[in-house]
Amino acid sequence: MTTRHAVLVVWALLGAAVVAGQMVAARSGGRLPGLGQLVVRITARRTGRAVMVLGWMWLGWHAFAR
Amino acid sequence: MLPFLRGAGRRRRLAGLAAALAYAVVASFTRPFTVPADIVTALALAAGAGALAATLRVSRPTPPPAASSRAGHDAPPERARWWPAWAALVLAVVGFELYTYLGAPRPAYPTLSSLIDMLDATRPGKVVAFSAWLALGWCLVRR
């Protein structure tokens, strides 16, 4: 296995862990927090919302423009 | 049906969804490092910045104690145990991103940006990625 393949496998495992955690949270009927609730917690404050939106703006510019 | 399409204002939200999808299709015809890509992305950024400014101007009610308290203090024990798990996962992603970012050569150490570039390489992939980005922005600025 090349380094590239190993790195891609780790990314896939991390992605699978996020999806699995989200599925467990969704199936818990609100008992367990999902990523959405984490975002709601952060954006409940103005500073948190501004930081998240600035991060979103950087992500878009980086991924689609430059 | 998606939860956000239920209830009052359904038509307006459906129209917004269709407009966002159409915009993502338009964006899929652009390539990074070109003026059209800059313009398409900048317009979405301007909309996001405007929406952020509007939401920050509106005075928001103080969140209830459970929402404003730190995780693990007022939350039920089972919920409290899950916040560190999410934090650990986010740290793992950030840590691995740093590891790949500092690795060389880039093809051997693909970063998250490289993965997004792979998705953007095809038109349907770019529509999906741009739509997901717009949806994320909408989730962040909605009141």
Backbone of each chain as ProteinMPNN parsed JSONL, in Angstrom:
{"seq_chain_A": "MTTRHAVLVVWALLGAAVVAGQMVAARSGGRLPGLGQLVVRITARRTGRAVMVLGWMWLGWHAFAR", "coords_chain_A": {"N_chain_A": [[0.846, -1.193, 0.0], [0.597, 2.174, -0.916], [1.795, 5.385, 0.335], [-0.054, 7.349, -0.304], [-2.412, 5.849, -0.628], [-2.713, 4.89, 1.974], [-3.128, 7.28, 3.378], [-5.524, 8.104, 2.2], [-7.173, 6.06, 3.096], [-7.214, 6.584, 5.848], [-8.509, 9.075, 5.813], [-10.972, 8.219, 4.842], [-11.789, 6.576, 6.953], [-12.034, 8.484, 9.007], [-14.064, 10.036, 7.93], [-16.101, 8.122, 7.859], [-16.418, 7.718, 10.579], [-17.476, 10.174, 11.385], [-19.912, 10.153, 9.962], [-21.079, 7.864, 11.098], [-21.302, 8.651, 13.799], [-23.095, 10.742, 13.493], [-25.293, 9.357, 12.518], [-25.918, 7.709, 14.692], [-26.609, 9.686, 16.525], [-28.841, 10.764, 15.236], [-30.585, 8.602, 15.321], [-31.053, 8.415, 17.978], [-33.125, 9.895, 18.818], [-32.91, 12.499, 19.814], [-31.643, 12.219, 22.236], [-28.884, 12.022, 22.13], [-26.353, 14.311, 21.143], [-25.945, 15.692, 17.853], [-23.814, 16.693, 15.077], [-25.071, 18.937, 14.101], [-26.293, 20.041, 16.354], [-24.059, 20.782, 17.726], [-23.116, 22.817, 16.092], [-25.286, 24.573, 16.352], [-25.001, 25.263, 19.03], [-22.56, 26.633, 18.941], [-23.16, 28.758, 17.21], [-25.04, 30.118, 18.624], [-24.148, 32.277, 19.988], [-23.177, 35.592, 19.066], [-20.487, 36.06, 18.371], [-19.535, 33.472, 17.908], [-21.155, 32.775, 15.759], [-20.299, 34.632, 13.833], [-17.614, 33.873, 13.527], [-17.924, 31.274, 12.53], [-19.256, 31.798, 10.091], [-17.327, 33.334, 8.799], [-15.375, 31.358, 8.527], [-16.755, 29.669, 6.817], [-16.871, 31.316, 4.572], [-14.157, 31.529, 3.915], [-13.647, 28.842, 3.304], [-15.25, 28.454, 0.987], [-14.094, 30.29, -0.814], [-11.505, 29.277, -0.975], [-11.964, 26.668, -1.937], [-13.448, 26.937, -4.32], [-12.722, 29.196, -5.781], [-9.969, 30.128, -5.494]], "CA_chain_A": [[0.0, 0.0, 0.0], [1.394, 3.402, -0.981], [1.458, 6.412, 1.335], [-1.292, 8.002, -0.75], [-3.546, 4.971, -0.298], [-2.866, 4.853, 3.436], [-3.727, 8.558, 3.784], [-6.922, 8.096, 1.769], [-7.899, 5.142, 3.995], [-7.441, 7.301, 7.122], [-9.571, 10.067, 5.558], [-12.234, 7.483, 4.73], [-12.175, 6.14, 8.303], [-12.501, 9.665, 9.735], [-15.379, 10.378, 7.367], [-17.056, 7.105, 8.312], [-16.674, 7.958, 12.01], [-18.388, 11.326, 11.467], [-21.235, 9.711, 9.497], [-21.611, 6.928, 12.101], [-21.705, 9.442, 14.966], [-24.285, 11.495, 13.126], [-26.41, 8.402, 12.425], [-26.274, 7.313, 16.06], [-27.3, 10.828, 17.12], [-30.156, 10.893, 14.603], [-31.438, 7.493, 15.746], [-31.269, 8.445, 19.429], [-34.327, 10.674, 19.096], [-32.601, 13.72, 20.551], [-30.918, 11.948, 23.489], [-27.457, 12.27, 21.898], [-26.187, 15.465, 20.258], [-25.285, 15.509, 16.563], [-22.979, 17.821, 14.672], [-25.954, 20.091, 13.951], [-26.47, 20.668, 17.664], [-22.769, 21.405, 18.043], [-23.101, 24.08, 15.344], [-26.284, 25.448, 16.984], [-24.372, 25.747, 20.275], [-21.52, 27.62, 18.621], [-23.739, 29.94, 16.561], [-25.995, 30.772, 19.526], [-23.532, 33.564, 20.331], [-22.835, 36.372, 17.861], [-19.085, 35.843, 18.007], [-19.439, 32.127, 17.345], [-21.786, 32.809, 14.435], [-19.424, 35.388, 12.927], [-16.424, 33.047, 13.246], [-18.334, 30.158, 11.66], [-19.552, 32.315, 8.745], [-16.035, 33.688, 8.189], [-14.776, 30.074, 8.137], [-17.498, 29.221, 5.633], [-16.453, 32.158, 3.448], [-12.796, 31.129, 3.53], [-13.749, 27.515, 2.673], [-15.776, 28.62, -0.365], [-13.107, 30.971, -1.667], [-10.382, 28.348, -1.136], [-12.346, 25.478, -2.697], [-14.076, 27.165, -5.624], [-12.186, 30.342, -6.516], [-8.502, 30.206, -5.528]], "C_chain_A": [[0.887, 1.251, 0.0], [0.964, 4.371, 0.119], [0.126, 7.068, 0.987], [-2.514, 7.167, -0.383], [-3.803, 4.947, 1.206], [-3.546, 6.131, 3.932], [-5.209, 8.593, 3.401], [-7.768, 7.18, 2.655], [-8.201, 5.836, 5.328], [-8.547, 8.339, 6.945], [-10.93, 9.367, 5.497], [-12.719, 7.036, 6.112], [-12.705, 7.316, 9.125], [-13.892, 10.082, 9.246], [-16.446, 9.406, 7.834], [-17.406, 7.308, 9.786], [-17.648, 9.126, 12.182], [-19.809, 10.901, 11.074], [-21.875, 8.777, 10.539], [-22.099, 7.68, 13.337], [-22.989, 10.201, 14.702], [-25.504, 10.579, 13.052], [-26.878, 7.958, 13.815], [-27.063, 8.439, 16.734], [-28.716, 10.955, 16.553], [-31.118, 9.806, 15.09], [-31.768, 7.543, 17.239], [-32.51, 9.253, 19.798], [-34.069, 11.887, 19.965], [-31.844, 13.487, 21.849], [-29.435, 12.279, 23.354], [-27.304, 13.427, 20.916], [-25.487, 15.096, 18.946], [-24.433, 16.722, 16.246], [-23.804, 19.101, 14.536], [-26.13, 20.821, 15.27], [-25.188, 21.361, 18.129], [-22.694, 22.777, 17.368], [-24.091, 25.07, 15.963], [-25.714, 26.066, 18.248], [-23.378, 26.866, 19.979], [-22.143, 28.906, 18.075], [-24.779, 30.638, 17.43], [-25.463, 32.139, 19.95], [-23.1, 34.27, 19.048], [-21.402, 36.112, 17.404], [-18.919, 34.491, 17.335], [-20.006, 32.083, 15.941], [-20.87, 33.511, 13.431], [-18.198, 34.55, 12.553], [-16.785, 31.911, 12.286], [-18.598, 30.638, 10.234], [-18.254, 32.729, 8.044], [-15.298, 32.419, 7.735], [-15.431, 29.522, 6.879], [-17.065, 30.01, 4.395], [-15.056, 31.756, 2.966], [-12.843, 29.786, 2.777], [-14.21, 27.638, 1.218], [-14.761, 29.247, -1.305], [-11.962, 30.012, -1.992], [-10.753, 27.183, -2.07], [-12.787, 25.786, -4.119], [-13.474, 28.307, -6.429], [-10.659, 30.293, -6.636], [-7.866, 28.992, -4.906]], "O_chain_A": [[1.807, 1.371, 0.809], [-0.081, 4.202, 0.747], [-0.711, 7.312, 1.857], [-3.516, 7.689, 0.105], [-4.949, 4.978, 1.656], [-4.426, 6.082, 4.791], [-6.046, 9.053, 4.177], [-8.93, 7.475, 2.934], [-9.297, 5.701, 5.872], [-9.417, 8.48, 7.805], [-11.917, 9.867, 6.036], [-13.912, 7.107, 6.41], [-13.693, 7.181, 9.847], [-14.769, 10.43, 10.035], [-17.562, 9.808, 8.166], [-18.548, 7.095, 10.194], [-18.541, 9.073, 13.028], [-20.779, 11.237, 11.752], [-23.067, 8.887, 10.826], [-23.173, 7.389, 13.863], [-23.861, 10.296, 15.566], [-26.603, 10.956, 13.461], [-28.076, 7.848, 14.075], [-28.054, 8.191, 17.421], [-29.667, 11.218, 17.288], [-32.313, 10.052, 15.251], [-32.642, 6.819, 17.715], [-32.902, 9.291, 20.964], [-34.92, 12.266, 20.77], [-31.439, 14.447, 22.505], [-28.799, 12.745, 24.299], [-28.06, 13.512, 19.948], [-24.556, 14.29, 18.934], [-24.34, 17.659, 17.04], [-23.321, 20.199, 14.811], [-26.119, 22.051, 15.319], [-25.223, 22.377, 18.823], [-22.271, 23.762, 17.973], [-23.79, 26.257, 16.09], [-25.915, 27.252, 18.512], [-23.348, 27.894, 20.655], [-21.717, 30.007, 18.425], [-25.345, 31.65, 17.016], [-26.239, 33.05, 20.237], [-22.708, 33.629, 18.072], [-21.134, 35.963, 16.212], [-18.242, 34.377, 16.313], [-19.442, 31.455, 15.045], [-20.691, 33.035, 12.31], [-17.793, 34.524, 11.391], [-16.043, 31.622, 11.347], [-18.213, 29.97, 9.274], [-18.094, 32.504, 6.845], [-14.67, 32.412, 6.677], [-14.764, 28.982, 5.997], [-16.911, 29.447, 3.311], [-14.807, 31.657, 1.765], [-12.176, 29.61, 1.758], [-13.639, 27.011, 0.325], [-14.585, 28.802, -2.44], [-11.505, 29.94, -3.132], [-9.941, 26.767, -2.896], [-12.538, 24.997, -5.031], [-13.689, 28.384, -7.639], [-10.116, 30.401, -7.735], [-6.64, 28.896, -4.852]]}, "seq_chain_B": "MLPFLRGAGRRRRLAGLAAALAYAVVASFTRPFTVPADIVTALALAAGAGALAATLRVSRPTPPPAASSRAGHDAPPERARWWPAWAALVLAVVGFELYTYLGAPRPAYPTLSSLIDMLDATRPGKVVAFSAWLALGWCLVRR", "coords_chain_B": {"N_chain_B": [[-40.4, 13.87, 3.307], [-38.151, 16.655, 3.376], [-37.448, 18.152, 6.542], [-37.25, 21.002, 6.681], [-38.813, 21.86, 4.636], [-41.382, 21.703, 5.391], [-44.499, 23.071, 6.656], [-45.44, 26.6, 7.145], [-44.577, 28.984, 4.572], [-43.495, 27.263, 2.776], [-43.422, 27.264, -0.033], [-41.779, 29.43, -0.585], [-39.391, 28.557, 0.51], [-38.94, 26.31, -1.065], [-38.57, 27.55, -3.533], [-36.235, 28.928, -2.968], [-34.497, 26.793, -2.566], [-34.487, 25.66, -5.137], [-33.367, 27.789, -6.547], [-30.833, 27.897, -5.377], [-29.788, 25.432, -6.164], [-29.782, 25.774, -8.936], [-27.926, 27.833, -9.079], [-25.674, 26.482, -8.185], [-25.324, 24.75, -10.301], [-24.668, 26.57, -12.306], [-22.265, 27.475, -11.199], [-20.785, 25.173, -11.502], [-19.847, 25.257, -14.042], [-17.662, 26.782, -14.004], [-14.107, 27.225, -13.497], [-11.567, 26.922, -11.0], [-9.33, 29.683, -10.218], [-10.048, 31.391, -12.241], [-11.672, 34.283, -13.671], [-14.557, 34.105, -13.926], [-15.093, 32.107, -11.955], [-14.242, 33.443, -9.667], [-16.141, 35.507, -9.599], [-18.635, 34.158, -9.369], [-18.289, 32.835, -6.924], [-17.742, 35.004, -5.248], [-20.162, 36.418, -5.289], [-21.856, 34.688, -3.883], [-20.534, 34.756, -1.451], [-20.902, 37.428, -0.781], [-23.648, 37.456, -0.408], [-23.817, 35.785, 1.805], [-22.352, 37.304, 3.669], [-23.979, 39.55, 3.839], [-26.319, 38.407, 4.89], [-25.318, 37.55, 7.32], [-24.68, 40.001, 8.526], [-27.251, 41.033, 8.759], [-28.439, 39.224, 10.564], [-26.886, 39.652, 12.787], [-27.524, 42.206, 13.484], [-30.122, 42.055, 14.379], [-31.686, 41.866, 17.481], [-31.276, 39.165, 19.595], [-33.137, 36.84, 21.564], [-32.18, 35.951, 24.923], [-30.53, 32.876, 25.216], [-32.039, 29.84, 26.527], [-31.236, 28.548, 29.834], [-30.211, 25.879, 29.633], [-29.196, 25.797, 27.066], [-27.299, 27.768, 27.096], [-25.482, 27.032, 28.974], [-22.335, 25.43, 29.818], [-21.227, 22.484, 28.052], [-21.954, 19.416, 29.601], [-22.452, 20.308, 32.128], [-25.172, 21.164, 32.725], [-26.394, 19.43, 31.054], [-28.012, 16.233, 30.371], [-26.506, 13.186, 31.68], [-25.864, 11.263, 29.647], [-25.853, 12.751, 27.263], [-23.842, 14.549, 27.915], [-21.606, 12.942, 27.893], [-21.175, 12.653, 25.21], [-20.246, 15.024, 24.045], [-17.394, 15.315, 24.447], [-16.619, 13.227, 22.768], [-17.325, 14.104, 20.195], [-15.699, 16.351, 20.121], [-13.181, 15.134, 20.219], [-13.192, 13.795, 17.789], [-13.319, 15.926, 15.959], [-10.879, 17.134, 16.586], [-9.184, 15.066, 15.779], [-9.599, 15.086, 13.011], [-8.671, 17.678, 12.385], [-6.025, 17.44, 13.266], [-5.067, 15.399, 11.559], [-5.349, 16.682, 9.144], [-3.428, 18.684, 9.435], [-1.158, 17.054, 9.554], [-1.131, 15.913, 6.956], [-0.979, 18.242, 5.489], [1.547, 19.192, 6.092], [3.031, 17.194, 5.039], [4.955, 15.807, 2.299], [5.555, 14.553, -1.016], [2.678, 16.445, -2.273], [0.779, 14.791, -3.781], [1.144, 12.331, -2.513], [0.319, 12.832, 0.017], [-2.597, 13.619, 0.366], [-4.588, 16.414, 1.18], [-7.54, 17.751, 2.88], [-8.37, 19.709, 1.125], [-7.347, 18.698, -1.251], [-8.997, 16.497, -1.528], [-11.445, 17.754, -1.909], [-10.862, 19.008, -4.314], [-10.672, 16.758, -5.94], [-13.34, 15.985, -5.97], [-14.422, 18.224, -7.165], [-13.502, 17.979, -9.706], [-15.185, 16.812, -11.532], [-18.246, 17.696, -13.246], [-20.842, 16.99, -12.066], [-19.908, 16.41, -9.508], [-18.936, 18.881, -8.686], [-21.295, 20.33, -8.623], [-22.557, 19.055, -6.481], [-20.714, 19.599, -4.395], [-20.699, 22.438, -4.346], [-23.395, 22.942, -3.83], [-23.605, 21.774, -1.304], [-21.929, 23.464, 0.107], [-23.309, 25.9, -0.104], [-25.622, 25.163, 1.278], [-24.596, 24.73, 3.816], [-23.789, 27.317, 4.455], [-26.295, 28.569, 4.496], [-27.453, 27.281, 6.678], [-25.862, 28.357, 8.676], [-26.425, 31.097, 8.737], [-29.156, 31.426, 8.977], [-32.029, 32.517, 10.832]], "CA_chain_B": [[-40.056, 15.229, 2.9], [-37.172, 17.299, 4.249], [-38.147, 18.906, 7.593], [-37.318, 22.454, 6.481], [-39.788, 22.172, 3.593], [-42.72, 21.585, 5.957], [-45.06, 24.231, 7.34], [-45.658, 27.861, 6.426], [-43.431, 29.469, 3.806], [-42.91, 26.124, 2.063], [-43.154, 27.642, -1.429], [-40.62, 30.332, -0.6], [-38.191, 27.748, 0.765], [-38.72, 25.474, -2.261], [-38.001, 28.433, -4.557], [-34.855, 29.173, -2.552], [-33.75, 25.555, -2.816], [-34.314, 25.545, -6.594], [-32.418, 28.837, -6.962], [-29.486, 27.497, -4.924], [-29.353, 24.328, -7.035], [-29.481, 26.361, -10.246], [-26.679, 28.585, -8.922], [-24.592, 25.487, -8.103], [-25.101, 24.257, -11.673], [-23.915, 27.64, -12.981], [-20.901, 27.454, -10.643], [-20.073, 23.979, -11.97], [-19.261, 25.547, -15.358], [-16.459, 27.605, -13.819], [-12.904, 26.524, -13.016], [-10.813, 27.784, -10.076], [-8.301, 30.563, -10.757], [-10.549, 32.152, -13.384], [-12.529, 35.397, -13.245], [-15.936, 33.651, -13.662], [-15.149, 31.408, -10.656], [-14.149, 34.486, -8.636], [-17.404, 36.26, -9.538], [-19.7, 33.276, -8.85], [-18.042, 32.596, -5.5], [-17.836, 36.278, -4.521], [-21.579, 36.764, -5.13], [-22.372, 33.867, -2.772], [-19.915, 35.273, -0.227], [-21.56, 38.697, -0.466], [-24.966, 37.118, 0.142], [-23.572, 35.258, 3.158], [-21.942, 38.415, 4.53], [-25.17, 40.37, 4.066], [-27.211, 37.685, 5.806], [-24.684, 37.571, 8.649], [-24.852, 41.349, 9.076], [-28.662, 41.193, 9.128], [-28.742, 38.446, 11.772], [-26.168, 40.223, 13.934], [-28.216, 43.448, 13.867], [-31.36, 41.72, 15.083], [-31.42, 41.437, 18.858], [-31.755, 37.802, 19.796], [-33.456, 36.562, 22.957], [-31.169, 35.2, 25.647], [-30.828, 31.451, 25.139], [-32.412, 29.239, 27.799], [-30.062, 28.126, 30.6], [-29.626, 24.616, 29.163], [-28.442, 26.023, 25.832], [-26.174, 28.665, 27.308], [-24.514, 26.474, 29.91], [-21.284, 24.663, 29.169], [-21.575, 21.077, 27.908], [-21.535, 18.565, 30.684], [-22.852, 20.828, 33.43], [-26.604, 21.014, 32.898], [-26.896, 18.426, 30.127], [-28.135, 14.904, 30.952], [-25.201, 12.512, 31.647], [-25.576, 10.592, 28.377], [-25.48, 13.805, 26.301], [-22.564, 15.132, 28.329], [-20.522, 12.047, 27.498], [-20.969, 12.7, 23.758], [-19.533, 16.226, 23.59], [-15.953, 15.027, 24.281], [-16.429, 12.333, 21.618], [-17.329, 14.96, 18.993], [-14.499, 17.201, 20.176], [-12.041, 14.283, 19.867], [-13.261, 13.525, 16.348], [-12.94, 17.171, 15.269], [-9.427, 17.281, 16.785], [-8.521, 14.061, 14.938], [-9.648, 15.575, 11.621], [-7.767, 18.832, 12.287], [-4.662, 16.928, 13.41], [-4.666, 14.678, 10.35], [-5.218, 17.695, 8.096], [-2.107, 19.295, 9.641], [-0.153, 16.042, 9.192], [-1.061, 15.801, 5.496], [-0.567, 19.558, 4.958], [2.997, 19.317, 6.257], [3.666, 16.099, 4.309], [5.329, 16.066, 0.904], [4.882, 15.454, -1.956], [1.233, 16.569, -2.084], [-0.003, 13.624, -4.24], [1.254, 11.226, -1.544], [-0.336, 13.271, 1.259], [-3.739, 14.47, 0.001], [-5.274, 17.13, 2.262], [-8.982, 17.893, 2.633], [-8.504, 20.507, -0.097], [-7.122, 17.795, -2.387], [-10.201, 15.664, -1.673], [-12.475, 18.614, -2.514], [-10.466, 19.18, -5.719], [-11.057, 15.519, -6.652], [-14.794, 16.047, -6.146], [-14.698, 19.329, -8.091], [-12.961, 17.686, -11.039], [-16.296, 16.472, -12.43], [-19.335, 18.684, -13.117], [-21.804, 16.611, -11.005], [-19.231, 16.536, -8.211], [-18.874, 20.296, -8.314], [-22.664, 20.735, -8.246], [-22.785, 18.527, -5.126], [-19.863, 20.326, -3.443], [-21.146, 23.832, -4.241], [-24.697, 22.906, -3.145], [-23.353, 21.489, 0.115], [-21.354, 24.68, 0.686], [-24.4, 26.873, 0.033], [-26.516, 24.674, 2.346], [-23.901, 24.989, 5.089], [-23.898, 28.761, 4.702], [-27.682, 28.878, 4.861], [-27.642, 26.802, 8.066], [-25.144, 29.215, 9.622], [-26.951, 32.474, 8.826], [-30.612, 31.492, 9.181], [-32.379, 32.916, 12.196]], "C_chain_B": [[-39.063, 15.833, 3.89], [-37.895, 18.175, 5.273], [-38.284, 20.393, 7.3], [-38.282, 22.847, 5.375], [-41.216, 22.034, 4.099], [-43.182, 22.926, 6.516], [-45.174, 25.464, 6.46], [-44.387, 28.293, 5.696], [-42.77, 28.379, 2.985], [-42.531, 26.501, 0.629], [-41.91, 28.506, -1.541], [-39.337, 29.525, -0.412], [-37.878, 26.839, -0.42], [-38.078, 26.295, -3.374], [-36.534, 28.722, -4.24], [-33.97, 27.977, -2.836], [-33.462, 25.397, -4.309], [-33.297, 26.57, -7.089], [-30.994, 28.454, -6.574], [-28.934, 26.382, -5.805], [-28.959, 24.859, -8.411], [-28.151, 27.116, -10.189], [-25.484, 27.635, -8.865], [-24.284, 24.917, -9.488], [-24.294, 25.29, -12.461], [-22.453, 27.61, -12.517], [-20.1, 26.271, -11.175], [-19.434, 24.192, -13.344], [-17.989, 26.396, -15.237], [-15.312, 26.735, -13.318], [-12.152, 27.457, -12.079], [-9.712, 28.56, -10.802], [-8.728, 31.226, -12.066], [-11.47, 33.246, -12.856], [-13.975, 34.928, -13.025], [-16.077, 32.937, -12.307], [-15.095, 32.41, -9.513], [-15.499, 35.18, -8.462], [-18.503, 35.408, -8.905], [-19.529, 33.055, -7.347], [-18.231, 33.878, -4.696], [-19.295, 36.681, -4.312], [-22.2, 35.982, -3.973], [-21.809, 34.368, -1.44], [-20.592, 36.578, 0.199], [-22.937, 38.438, 0.14], [-24.816, 36.612, 1.578], [-23.208, 36.371, 4.119], [-23.137, 39.31, 4.853], [-26.119, 39.717, 5.06], [-26.634, 37.688, 7.217], [-24.894, 38.933, 9.308], [-26.294, 41.549, 9.545], [-28.974, 40.441, 10.423], [-28.044, 39.026, 12.991], [-26.841, 41.507, 14.423], [-29.453, 43.167, 14.702], [-31.013, 41.272, 16.495], [-32.071, 40.077, 19.084], [-32.076, 37.603, 21.268], [-32.346, 35.75, 23.617], [-31.498, 33.717, 25.594], [-31.202, 30.886, 26.504], [-31.182, 28.697, 28.515], [-29.407, 26.867, 30.064], [-28.759, 24.839, 27.938], [-27.208, 26.88, 26.087], [-25.128, 28.087, 28.259], [-23.472, 25.663, 29.168], [-21.696, 23.202, 29.111], [-21.096, 20.3, 29.119], [-21.954, 19.067, 32.045], [-24.344, 20.626, 33.658], [-27.173, 19.911, 32.015], [-27.048, 17.079, 30.833], [-26.817, 14.147, 30.793], [-24.864, 11.896, 30.292], [-25.141, 11.599, 27.311], [-24.102, 14.336, 26.625], [-21.393, 14.262, 27.911], [-20.199, 12.178, 26.013], [-20.215, 13.929, 23.296], [-18.035, 15.962, 23.468], [-15.687, 14.118, 23.079], [-16.393, 13.137, 20.323], [-16.075, 15.825, 18.958], [-13.273, 16.397, 19.763], [-12.012, 14.021, 18.364], [-12.84, 14.762, 15.545], [-11.427, 17.384, 15.39], [-8.656, 16.294, 15.91], [-8.482, 14.523, 13.481], [-8.663, 16.734, 11.441], [-6.308, 18.364, 12.355], [-4.187, 16.21, 12.154], [-4.521, 15.634, 9.174], [-3.839, 18.367, 8.203], [-0.999, 18.339, 9.194], [-0.002, 15.961, 7.672], [-0.58, 17.114, 4.872], [0.952, 19.707, 5.01], [3.757, 18.22, 5.507], [3.996, 16.49, 2.88], [5.787, 14.755, 0.269], [3.363, 15.396, -1.766], [0.441, 15.357, -2.593], [0.049, 12.448, -3.259], [0.519, 11.547, -0.246], [-1.525, 14.174, 0.933], [-4.394, 15.1, 1.232], [-6.779, 17.154, 1.979], [-9.221, 18.701, 1.359], [-8.317, 19.63, -1.329], [-8.357, 16.933, -2.631], [-11.323, 16.472, -2.324], [-12.159, 18.831, -3.989], [-10.844, 17.957, -6.544], [-12.549, 15.53, -6.949], [-15.15, 17.099, -7.195], [-14.278, 19.026, -9.524], [-14.065, 17.312, -12.032], [-17.43, 17.471, -12.216], [-20.363, 18.265, -12.063], [-21.194, 16.749, -9.611], [-19.191, 17.974, -7.744], [-20.258, 20.809, -7.931], [-22.949, 20.294, -6.811], [-22.001, 19.36, -4.103], [-20.358, 21.758, -3.255], [-22.493, 23.913, -3.527], [-24.503, 22.697, -1.653], [-22.8, 22.73, 0.809], [-22.432, 25.747, 0.887], [-25.33, 26.472, 1.18], [-25.898, 24.943, 3.717], [-24.003, 26.471, 5.446], [-25.287, 29.154, 5.137], [-27.953, 28.452, 6.306], [-26.992, 27.757, 9.066], [-25.796, 30.582, 9.796], [-28.455, 32.544, 9.078], [-30.904, 31.818, 10.645], [-33.245, 31.883, 12.859]], "O_chain_B": [[-39.123, 15.559, 5.088], [-38.851, 18.868, 4.923], [-39.307, 20.995, 7.625], [-38.55, 24.033, 5.183], [-42.164, 22.223, 3.336], [-42.371, 23.804, 6.811], [-45.032, 25.409, 5.238], [-43.273, 28.009, 6.136], [-41.63, 28.53, 2.545], [-41.472, 26.118, 0.133], [-41.099, 28.348, -2.454], [-38.331, 29.769, -1.078], [-36.713, 26.617, -0.751], [-37.175, 25.828, -4.069], [-35.694, 28.755, -5.139], [-32.835, 28.122, -3.289], [-32.35, 25.049, -4.704], [-32.465, 26.265, -7.943], [-30.059, 28.659, -7.347], [-27.753, 26.385, -6.153], [-27.944, 24.455, -8.98], [-27.351, 27.053, -11.123], [-24.421, 27.925, -9.414], [-23.129, 24.637, -9.809], [-23.363, 24.943, -13.187], [-21.529, 27.706, -13.325], [-18.877, 26.349, -11.288], [-18.584, 23.407, -13.765], [-17.329, 26.69, -16.233], [-15.527, 25.647, -12.784], [-12.097, 28.662, -12.328], [-9.232, 28.146, -11.857], [-7.891, 31.58, -12.896], [-11.984, 33.155, -11.741], [-14.58, 35.314, -12.025], [-17.063, 33.14, -11.598], [-15.801, 32.264, -8.515], [-15.95, 35.413, -7.34], [-19.218, 35.87, -8.016], [-20.501, 33.084, -6.592], [-18.801, 33.858, -3.605], [-19.634, 37.231, -3.264], [-22.97, 36.53, -3.184], [-22.513, 34.402, -0.431], [-20.826, 36.807, 1.385], [-23.345, 39.114, 1.085], [-25.6, 36.973, 2.456], [-23.688, 36.398, 5.252], [-23.295, 39.77, 5.984], [-26.655, 40.373, 5.953], [-27.373, 37.812, 8.194], [-25.24, 39.018, 10.487], [-26.537, 42.153, 10.59], [-29.689, 40.956, 11.282], [-28.548, 38.909, 14.108], [-26.753, 41.86, 15.599], [-29.795, 43.926, 15.609], [-30.157, 40.41, 16.69], [-33.251, 39.874, 18.802], [-31.377, 38.132, 22.133], [-31.661, 34.965, 22.962], [-32.626, 33.328, 25.894], [-30.74, 31.387, 27.53], [-30.176, 28.411, 27.865], [-28.179, 26.777, 30.035], [-27.731, 24.186, 27.763], [-26.197, 26.748, 25.397], [-24.011, 28.599, 28.339], [-23.69, 25.253, 28.028], [-22.415, 22.717, 29.984], [-19.981, 20.496, 29.601], [-21.834, 18.34, 33.031], [-24.751, 20.006, 34.641], [-28.317, 19.497, 32.206], [-26.315, 16.793, 31.779], [-26.069, 14.431, 29.858], [-23.726, 11.987, 29.832], [-24.201, 11.354, 26.555], [-23.284, 14.551, 25.73], [-20.313, 14.769, 27.609], [-19.088, 11.858, 25.59], [-19.59, 13.887, 22.236], [-17.443, 16.353, 22.463], [-14.641, 14.23, 22.44], [-15.551, 12.898, 19.458], [-15.465, 16.011, 17.905], [-12.415, 16.904, 19.04], [-10.949, 14.022, 17.743], [-12.095, 14.653, 14.571], [-10.771, 17.766, 14.421], [-7.606, 16.631, 15.364], [-7.467, 14.375, 12.801], [-7.911, 16.771, 10.467], [-5.463, 18.835, 11.594], [-3.046, 16.385, 11.728], [-3.674, 15.429, 8.306], [-3.169, 18.589, 7.195], [-0.034, 18.746, 8.548], [1.116, 15.941, 7.156], [0.128, 17.111, 3.866], [1.566, 20.269, 4.103], [4.976, 18.299, 5.354], [3.384, 17.399, 2.319], [6.361, 13.917, 0.964], [2.827, 14.449, -1.19], [-0.487, 14.92, -1.912], [-0.894, 11.661, -3.182], [0.143, 10.644, 0.5], [-1.47, 15.375, 1.196], [-4.713, 14.41, 2.2], [-7.232, 16.638, 0.958], [-10.153, 18.422, 0.605], [-9.023, 19.784, -2.325], [-8.726, 16.667, -3.775], [-12.058, 15.964, -3.171], [-13.063, 18.839, -4.825], [-11.277, 18.079, -7.69], [-12.979, 15.137, -8.034], [-16.054, 16.902, -8.007], [-14.66, 19.741, -10.449], [-13.894, 17.479, -13.239], [-17.564, 18.033, -11.128], [-20.737, 19.091, -11.23], [-21.867, 17.149, -8.66], [-19.384, 18.263, -6.563], [-20.387, 21.629, -7.022], [-23.508, 21.054, -6.02], [-22.546, 19.775, -3.08], [-20.43, 22.242, -2.125], [-22.725, 24.817, -2.725], [-25.149, 23.353, -0.835], [-23.152, 23.019, 1.953], [-22.466, 26.416, 1.92], [-25.773, 27.319, 1.955], [-26.591, 25.334, 4.656], [-24.269, 26.828, 6.593], [-25.453, 29.974, 6.04], [-28.602, 29.174, 7.063], [-27.503, 27.949, 10.169], [-25.731, 31.166, 10.878], [-28.978, 33.622, 9.364], [-30.154, 31.459, 11.554], [-33.636, 32.054, 14.013]]}, "name": "protein", "num_of_chains": 2, "seq": "MTTRHAVLVVWALLGAAVVAGQMVAARSGGRLPGLGQLVVRITARRTGRAVMVLGWMWLGWHAFARMLPFLRGAGRRRRLAGLAAALAYAVVASFTRPFTVPADIVTALALAAGAGALAATLRVSRPTPPPAASSRAGHDAPPERARWWPAWAALVLAVVGFELYTYLGAPRPAYPTLSSLIDMLDATRPGKVVAFSAWLALGWCLVRR"}
